[in-house]
């Protein structure tokens, strides 16, 4: 990689669009380079759809000239406020911008932008591996410009900044999140000076919007081994600022010679286990938050040791405030994460006891369509170092899964709803909204879930009338 030849570089730029760009640049008499992530990913042999081009001149004019020469099928969008343009042609998307230099004030990440040279433009890039450029003009087509040894850092697996890292991170603190995100996605090491600058500038992240932070955090979450990112976030002091609930999981307390496990590292192990099984972002969020209630529920009980009673329910209630603060979606995705956090102990309890039809049926009713994801989370949660105990749980989980399959084959429990509605109870007994309605609905649900009565309306109504009689309620209408 370090000694790539011009011919090898030309071979990497196999897409015809690059020659088309070079011809349009020559027509205008300007220098043009493909830069940044696309070049980085060429060397890493990673697929990349986004092509960024820097023009020493007007990026908008080059995009329009190229679009005209390509003719039918080419679409150019101009963003004059930003001085950029985008061209779409035969599946390719190319962003054009004029070379520029930037300067920052301390209280904002928005730079003062001026026209600049290629050197200026590469100097403002966040990391050396993103500061590579390849010329597209005909007479220098394929020539690699590597001012900051980015190719060497790619080869060594290093994240470093072209400028002094304190300047890089203070100017635009979002780059701290990007630094950790690239280290996580690429499984690279953060260079020592850069790592120390992360810690020195962590507080600067507070000027960045939650939307931008969560965008980078979600990319960390979706990486092959997301724990890498969270360990780095903790190491540099960013985690307590952006996700204090997760930072609070870290550490071990010892009393009378007895310690609990470090719930932060346990959580990351569960997250990585889920990442191996699923690429679903919100299932990964459920894994990250599954034990978030443990710091608030932790108690020392004499004769027992450390306990975390009801941490799943406490954690479930913590999800919505966290989602609101982080500007995460407050829709069915929130409800999904809440459900999995609240239920994540249920399969484990079942697997630790006798796996009965009744217990599995209740689990299936409550999890509904999300039962498969819940089982993935719960199996990922078995991180015991006692291999015999771990295998016993995993074996019992297979029994749970088999009973789930049997029940699903017999009954449509995934979409179960109570056959008796609150409105029917109110009509039957002439009630206004009150506590007795909830008691009756719960009693009917329990009776069905415990197989005391069939899952149908007639049986449920008969049970309701008997239960209501015990409660002193009298029907005011007959069965319709």
C-alpha positions in Angstrom: 0.0 0.0 0.0 2.8 2.4 0.9 4.5 2.2 -2.5 1.5 2.2 -4.8 2.4 3.0 -8.4 0.7 5.4 -10.7 -0.6 2.5 -12.8 -2.1 0.8 -9.7 -3.8 4.1 -8.8 -5.2 4.5 -12.2 -6.6 0.9 -12.0 -8.4 1.8 -8.7 -10.2 4.7 -10.5 -11.9 2.3 -12.9 -15.3 4.1 -12.9 -15.6 6.0 -16.2 -17.0 9.0 -14.3 -13.5 9.9 -13.1 -12.3 10.4 -16.7 -15.4 12.4 -17.5 -14.7 14.7 -14.5 -11.1 15.2 -15.6 -12.1 16.1 -19.1 -14.6 18.7 -17.8 -11.9 20.1 -15.5 -9.4 20.4 -18.4 -12.1 22.2 -20.5 -12.4 24.8 -17.7 -8.7 24.9 -17.1 -9.0 24.0 -13.4 -7.4 21.4 -11.2 -9.7 18.7 -9.8 -9.1 16.0 -7.2 -11.1 13.2 -5.8 -10.6 13.4 -2.0 -11.4 12.1 1.4 -13.4 9.0 2.3 -13.7 7.7 -1.2 -9.9 7.6 -1.6 -9.4 6.1 1.8 -11.9 3.4 1.0 -10.2 2.6 -2.3 -7.1 1.6 -0.4 -9.1 -0.3 2.3 -11.1 -2.1 -0.4 -14.4 -1.0 1.2 -17.4 -0.2 -0.9 -18.1 3.5 -1.1 -20.9 5.3 -3.0 -20.1 8.9 -2.1 -17.5 10.6 -4.3 -16.2 14.0 -3.1 -14.3 16.2 -5.5 -12.3 19.4 -4.7 -11.8 21.9 -7.4 -9.2 24.7 -7.3 -11.8 27.0 -8.7 -15.6 26.8 -8.8 -17.1 23.4 -7.9 -20.5 24.6 -9.0 -19.2 25.6 -12.5 -17.4 22.3 -12.9 -20.5 20.3 -11.9 -22.7 22.2 -14.4 -20.1 21.8 -17.2 -19.9 18.1 -16.5 -23.6 17.7 -16.4 -23.9 19.4 -19.8 -21.3 17.2 -21.4 -22.8 14.0 -20.0 -26.2 15.1 -21.4 -29.3 13.0 -20.9 -29.4 11.1 -17.6 -27.2 13.5 -15.7 -28.8 15.6 -13.0 -27.1 18.5 -11.2 -28.3 20.1 -8.0 -26.7 23.4 -6.9 -26.4 24.6 -3.3 -25.1 28.1 -3.8 -25.3 29.0 0.0 -22.8 26.3 0.7 -20.8 26.7 -2.6 -21.4 23.1 -3.5 -23.1 21.0 -6.2 -24.1 17.4 -6.6 -24.2 15.4 -9.8 -26.0 12.1 -10.2 -25.3 10.0 -13.3 -25.8 6.3 -13.9 -25.8 5.4 -10.2 -22.8 7.6 -9.4 -23.2 10.5 -6.9 -20.5 13.2 -7.0 -20.2 16.2 -4.7 -18.2 19.2 -6.0 -16.8 22.0 -3.8 -14.2 24.6 -4.4 -10.9 24.3 -2.4 -11.2 26.4 0.7 -9.6 27.3 4.0 -11.4 27.6 7.3 -11.0 29.5 10.6 -13.1 29.1 13.7 -14.2 31.1 16.7 -14.1 29.4 20.1 -17.9 29.4 20.8 -19.0 27.9 17.5 -18.2 25.0 15.2 -19.3 27.0 12.1 -16.2 28.1 10.3 -15.3 31.3 8.4 -14.8 29.9 4.9 -12.5 31.5 2.2 -11.2 30.3 -1.2 -8.0 28.4 -0.8 -5.5 26.1 -2.3 -5.5 22.3 -2.4 -3.1 22.4 0.5 -5.5 24.6 2.5 -8.3 22.2 1.8 -6.4 19.1 2.8 -5.2 20.8 5.9 -8.7 21.4 7.2 -9.5 17.7 6.9 -10.2 15.9 10.2 -7.8 13.0 9.9 -4.7 12.1 7.9 -6.5 9.0 6.4 -9.2 11.4 5.1 -6.7 13.9 3.7 -5.7 11.9 0.7 -6.3 13.3 -2.8 -6.0 11.9 -6.3 -5.7 14.2 -9.4 -8.3 13.7 -12.2 -6.9 16.0 -14.8 -5.7 14.2 -17.9 -2.0 15.0 -17.6 -1.8 13.9 -14.0 -4.6 11.4 -13.8 -4.1 9.0 -10.9 -1.4 11.1 -9.2 -1.7 10.6 -5.4 -1.3 13.7 -3.1 -0.5 12.6 0.5 0.8 15.6 2.4 0.3 14.1 5.9 1.4 10.4 5.5 -2.2 9.3 5.5 -1.3 6.2 3.4 1.2 5.2 6.1 -1.4 5.7 8.8 -3.8 3.5 6.8 -1.2 0.8 6.6 -0.5 1.0 10.3 -4.2 1.3 11.3 -3.8 4.7 13.0 -6.2 7.6 13.5 -4.3 10.9 13.7 -5.0 14.5 12.7 -3.2 16.6 10.1 -3.0 19.6 12.4 -2.3 19.8 16.1 -5.2 17.6 17.5 -6.1 20.2 20.1 -6.8 22.6 17.3 -8.7 20.1 15.3 -11.0 19.1 18.1 -11.4 22.5 19.6 -12.3 24.0 16.2 -15.0 21.4 15.5 -15.7 19.1 18.5 -17.8 16.8 16.4 -14.5 15.5 15.1 -14.0 13.8 18.5 -17.0 11.7 17.8 -15.9 11.1 14.3 -12.4 10.0 15.6 -13.9 7.4 17.8 -16.4 6.4 15.1 -13.6 5.7 12.5 -11.5 3.9 15.1 -14.6 1.6 15.8 -15.6 1.1 12.2 -12.1 0.4 10.9 -10.8 -1.2 14.1 -7.9 1.3 14.1 -5.9 2.6 17.1 -6.1 6.3 18.0 -2.6 7.8 18.0 -1.4 8.8 21.5 -1.3 12.6 21.1 -4.7 12.4 19.4 -6.1 10.3 22.3 -4.8 12.8 24.9 -6.3 15.7 23.0 -9.7 13.9 23.1 -9.5 13.9 26.9 -8.4 17.6 27.0 -11.2 18.7 24.8 -14.1 16.5 25.9 -16.1 19.3 27.4 -16.2 21.1 24.0 -18.7 18.4 22.9 -21.4 20.4 24.7 -21.6 23.0 21.9 -22.6 20.2 19.4 -26.3 19.5 18.7 -27.7 16.2 20.0 -28.8 15.4 16.4 -25.2 15.4 15.2 -23.9 13.5 18.2 -26.6 10.8 17.8 -25.8 10.4 14.1 -22.2 9.5 15.0 -23.3 7.4 18.0 -25.6 5.4 15.8 -22.7 4.7 13.3 -20.7 3.4 16.3 -23.6 1.3 17.3 -23.9 -0.2 13.8 -20.2 -1.1 13.5 -19.0 -4.7 13.7 -17.7 -4.4 17.3 -19.5 -1.4 18.9 -17.8 -2.0 22.3 -14.6 -0.5 20.8 -16.3 2.9 20.5 -17.9 2.9 24.0 -14.6 2.0 25.6 -12.9 4.9 23.8 -15.8 7.3 24.7 -15.3 6.3 28.4 -11.6 6.5 28.2 -11.5 10.1 27.0 -14.4 11.4 29.2 -17.0 11.9 26.5 -19.3 9.1 27.7 -20.3 10.8 31.0 -21.2 13.9 29.1 -23.3 12.4 26.3 -24.6 9.2 28.0 -24.2 9.5 31.7 -26.6 6.6 32.3 -24.2 4.2 30.6 -21.1 5.8 32.3 -22.8 5.1 35.6 -22.6 1.4 35.0 -18.8 1.4 35.2 -17.0 0.2 38.3 -17.1 -2.5 40.9 -18.1 -2.0 44.6 -16.8 -4.5 47.2 -18.4 -5.1 50.6 -17.4 -7.8 53.0 -15.1 -9.3 50.4 -18.0 -9.6 47.9 -18.0 -7.7 44.6 -20.6 -7.4 41.8 -19.5 -7.6 38.2 -18.7 -4.4 36.3 -22.0 -3.8 34.6 -20.4 -1.4 32.0 -18.2 -4.1 30.5 -20.9 -6.7 30.9 -23.2 -4.4 28.9 -20.6 -4.0 26.1 -20.2 -7.8 25.9 -23.9 -8.1 25.5 -23.9 -5.4 22.9 -21.2 -7.1 20.9 -23.0 -10.5 21.2 -26.2 -8.9 19.8 -24.1 -7.2 17.0 -22.9 -10.7 15.9 -26.5 -11.9 15.7 -28.3 -8.9 14.2 -27.7 -5.6 12.3 -30.9 -4.1 13.7 -30.0 -0.7 15.3 -32.8 -0.6 17.8 -32.1 -4.1 19.0 -28.6 -2.9 19.7 -29.9 0.1 21.6 -32.0 -2.3 23.7 -28.8 -4.3 24.4 -26.9 -1.1 25.4 -29.8 0.0 27.7 -30.9 -3.4 29.1 -29.1 -3.0 32.4 -29.3 0.8 32.6 -31.5 0.6 35.8 -28.8 -1.3 37.8 -27.1 1.7 39.4 -30.4 3.0 40.7 -31.6 -0.5 42.0 -28.3 -1.7 43.5 -28.6 -2.7 47.1 -26.5 -4.6 49.7 -28.5 -7.3 51.5 -26.9 -9.0 54.5 -26.7 -12.7 53.9 -27.5 -12.3 50.2 -24.9 -9.8 48.8 -25.4 -7.3 46.0 -28.9 -7.2 44.5 -30.4 -5.4 41.6 -34.1 -6.1 42.1 -36.5 -4.8 39.4 -33.6 -3.2 37.5 -35.4 -4.1 34.3 -38.6 -2.1 35.2 -36.5 0.8 36.5 -34.5 0.7 33.3 -37.6 0.6 31.2 -38.8 3.9 32.7 -35.4 5.5 32.1 -35.6 4.8 28.3 -38.1 7.5 27.3 -36.3 10.4 29.1 -33.0 9.3 27.6 -34.5 9.2 24.1 -36.0 12.6 24.5 -32.7 14.1 25.7 -30.7 12.5 22.9 -33.3 13.5 20.2 -33.9 9.8 19.4 -37.2 8.9 17.8 -40.3 9.0 20.2 -42.3 6.5 18.2 -42.7 2.7 17.9 -38.9 2.4 18.0 -38.9 3.9 21.6 -41.7 1.5 22.5 -39.7 -1.4 21.1 -36.6 -0.6 23.2 -38.7 0.0 26.3 -40.4 -3.3 25.8 -37.2 -5.3 25.4 -35.5 -3.6 28.4 -38.6 -4.3 30.6 -38.9 -7.9 29.5 -35.2 -8.9 29.2 -35.2 -10.8 32.5 -38.3 -12.9 31.8 -36.8 -15.6 29.5 -33.8 -15.9 31.8 -36.1 -16.5 34.8 -38.0 -19.1 32.8 -34.8 -20.8 31.6 -33.6 -20.9 35.2 -36.7 -22.8 36.4 -39.0 -25.4 34.9 -40.0 -24.3 31.4 -43.8 -24.5 31.6 -46.4 -23.9 28.9 -48.0 -21.2 31.1 -44.8 -19.2 31.7 -43.9 -19.4 28.0 -47.4 -18.4 26.9 -47.3 -15.3 29.2 -43.9 -14.4 27.7 -45.3 -14.8 24.2 -48.3 -12.7 25.0 -46.3 -9.8 26.4 -43.5 -9.8 23.8 -45.8 -10.2 20.8 -44.1 -9.6 17.4 -40.8 -8.9 19.2 -40.4 -12.3 20.8 -37.6 -13.4 18.4 -35.6 -10.2 19.1 -36.1 -10.6 22.8 -34.7 -14.1 22.7 -31.6 -12.8 20.8 -31.1 -10.2 23.5 -31.5 -12.7 26.3 -29.2 -15.2 24.9 -26.6 -12.5 24.3 -27.1 -11.5 28.0 -25.6 -14.9 29.2 -22.0 -13.9 29.7 -21.2 -16.0 32.7 -17.6 -17.2 32.9 -18.9 -20.4 34.5 -19.1 -22.4 31.4 -21.3 -25.1 32.9 -23.8 -22.6 34.2 -23.7 -20.7 30.8 -24.4 -23.9 28.9 -27.3 -24.9 31.2 -29.0 -21.5 30.4 -28.4 -21.9 26.7 -29.8 -25.4 26.7 -32.9 -24.2 28.6 -33.3 -21.4 26.1 -33.6 -24.0 23.4 -36.5 -25.5 25.4 -38.1 -22.0 25.6 -37.6 -21.5 21.9 -39.2 -24.9 21.1 -42.2 -24.2 23.4 -42.6 -20.8 21.7 -42.6 -22.5 18.3 -45.2 -25.0 19.5 -47.5 -22.4 20.9 -47.2 -20.2 17.8 -48.1 -23.1 15.6 -51.2 -23.8 17.8 -52.4 -20.3 18.4 -52.0 -16.8 17.0 -50.5 -15.4 20.1 -48.2 -12.9 18.4 -51.2 -10.6 17.7 -53.2 -11.4 20.8 -55.6 -8.9 22.2 -58.0 -9.4 25.1 -61.3 -10.8 23.8 -63.1 -8.5 26.3 -62.7 -4.8 25.8 -63.1 -2.1 28.5 -66.1 -0.7 26.5 -67.9 -4.1 26.8 -67.3 -4.3 30.5 -68.7 -0.7 31.0 -71.8 -1.6 28.9 -72.4 -4.9 30.6 -72.2 -3.5 34.1 -73.2 0.1 33.5 -69.9 1.4 34.7 -68.1 4.7 34.1 -64.3 4.4 33.8 -63.0 3.0 37.1 -60.6 0.6 38.7 -62.9 -2.4 38.5 -62.6 -2.4 34.7 -58.8 -2.9 34.9 -59.2 -5.6 37.5 -61.6 -7.6 35.3 -59.5 -7.2 32.2 -56.4 -8.4 34.1 -58.3 -11.3 35.6 -59.5 -12.4 32.1 -56.0 -12.0 30.7 -54.4 -14.1 33.5 -57.1 -16.8 33.1 -56.3 -17.1 29.4 -52.5 -17.0 29.9 -52.7 -19.6 32.6 -54.9 -21.9 30.4 -57.8 -21.7 32.8 -60.1 -20.8 29.9 -59.9 -20.9 26.1 -58.7 -17.8 24.2 -62.1 -16.9 22.8 -64.9 -14.3 23.4 -67.6 -16.7 24.7 -65.4 -18.3 27.4 -63.9 -15.0 28.4 -67.4 -13.4 28.8 -68.6 -16.3 30.9 -65.5 -15.9 33.1 -66.0 -12.2 33.3 -69.6 -12.6 34.6 -68.4 -15.1 37.3 -65.5 -12.9 38.4 -67.8 -9.8 38.4 -70.3 -11.6 40.7 -67.4 -12.2 43.2 -66.7 -8.5 43.1 -70.3 -7.6 43.7 -71.0 -6.3 40.2 -74.4 -7.0 38.5 -75.0 -7.0 34.8 -77.4 -4.4 33.4 -77.6 -5.9 29.9 -77.7 -9.5 28.6 -75.3 -11.0 26.2 -75.9 -9.4 22.7 
